[in-house]
């Protein structure tokens, strides 16, 4: 896998050299003979005048820097905010005590009647017709009371 990644990086550096973004490559795409500068009406092409051996190590470092920056961006835009949300949710779940009104991930509202190590005993229902059901702490979305007022009539 590392060899294929290295070959891909070398091919990209050869393409960049052909486009004139970096210096000319030290070898031809086949990798066997040194690349010859292109002659156009007796003049050497502008991109082929750079020293070939000096450009190759810098291009490898350049790609490592680019991949490192992409990983850092992924970390700060995807992984870090997700970990913050998970930490906040664990704190909310740890702070729930008996008597709190909660909402589950499935949208059911209930009142916590007992707290266990990994689950809550939640009462679902209204006006004396309740059912007590154990609910995993991870399935609790937050502490919230249901809004029981009817919507306004137009």
N, C-alpha and C positions, 0 to 999 in steps of 0.2 A: 504494500500500500504506500509506503514511504517512497519507493522508487517511482511509482506512477505519479505521485504528487511532485516529486523532483522533476520528472520529465515534463509534466504540465507547466511547471514554473519556467523551465528552460525554453519550452516552446513559446510561452508568453513573452519571455525576454527577447527571443529571436524576432517575434512579431513586432515588438516595441522598437527594436533596432531597425527593422525594415521600414517602419513608419517614421523613423527619425526622432522618436521620443527619448531614447537613450543611445549610447555609443554603439558602434557596430559590434556584432558578436565575434568571439575569438575563433569559432569554427563554423563550418557550414551546417545547415540543418541536418545533414547526414551524420555529422560529428566526426568525419574522418580526415578532412583536409582543411587547412585554413581558408577562410572566406576571402575571395578576391574582390577588391573594390570594383564597382561598376564603372566602365569607361563610357562616357557620353561625348562623342565627337572630340576625343583626345583629352577630355578633362575628367577628373575623378569626381564622383558624386559627393555631394556635401556631407551626407550622413556617414560615409565610409572613411572620413579623414580622422576620426577620433581614435585614440589608442585603444585597441580591442581588449587587451588583458586587464586594464584598469577598470573597465566598465562592468565586467561580469560579477565580481564580489559585491559591488554596491547594489546591483539589481536584486541579488538574493536578499540582502539586508532590507532593501526597500519593500519586497514582498512580505517579509516577516513583519515589518512594521505595519503594513496595511492589514494583514490578518490579525495582528494584535489589536489594532484599533477597531476592527469589526467586532472582535470578541468583547472588547470593553464596552462598545456601544450596545451590544446585545445584553450584556450584564446590567448596564444602567437603565435600559429601556424596558427589559422584559423580566429578568430574574429578580432584581432588587425590589421593584414595586410589588411583585407577587409575594415575596417573602415578608414585606411589610404588612400586606393585607392579612396574610396567614397569622402573623404574630399578633396583630390587633384582634383577629377573630378568636385566637386562643385566650387572650386576656379577657375578652367579653364572656367567653364560655366559662372561664375559671371564676368570674365574678358573679355568676348566677347563683342565687340562693332560693330557698323555699319561699313561696309566695310571689315570686316574680312572674309576670306575664311574658311569654316567649312566642316566637314564630319559628316554625321549622322550615327546613329547606323546601319542603313540598307545599308550604303556604298554610299550614294548619296552625291556628292559634290555640294556646293552652296556658294553664297555670301550673308551675312547678310545685309539687307537693312534697317531694323528697329528693335529696341529692345523693348519688352513689359515687363510686370511684370512676366509672367510665360511662355512666348513664344517669339520666334524670327520670323520675317518675312524674309524668305529666298528666293532669286532668284535662280532658277534652269534653266540651259540652257546655250547656247553659241551664240555668234555673233548676238545679237539683238533679238533673239527668246527666250525670257526668260519668266518664269512663277513665280509669287510670291505666296508662300505658307507659311502659319503659321506652325511653328515647335515648339513643346514643348522643353523647355530648357533641360529637362532630356533625350531627344532623340538625343542630340548632343554628338558625341563621342570625338571631339577635334577640334582644329584649325589646318587646313592643306590644302595646295593647291594640286590639282591633278597634276600628272606628265603626260603631254600630248605628250611626245616624243615617237616615235614608237620604238619597241624593235629592237636591233641590228640583222642584217641578218647574217646568218652563211654561 
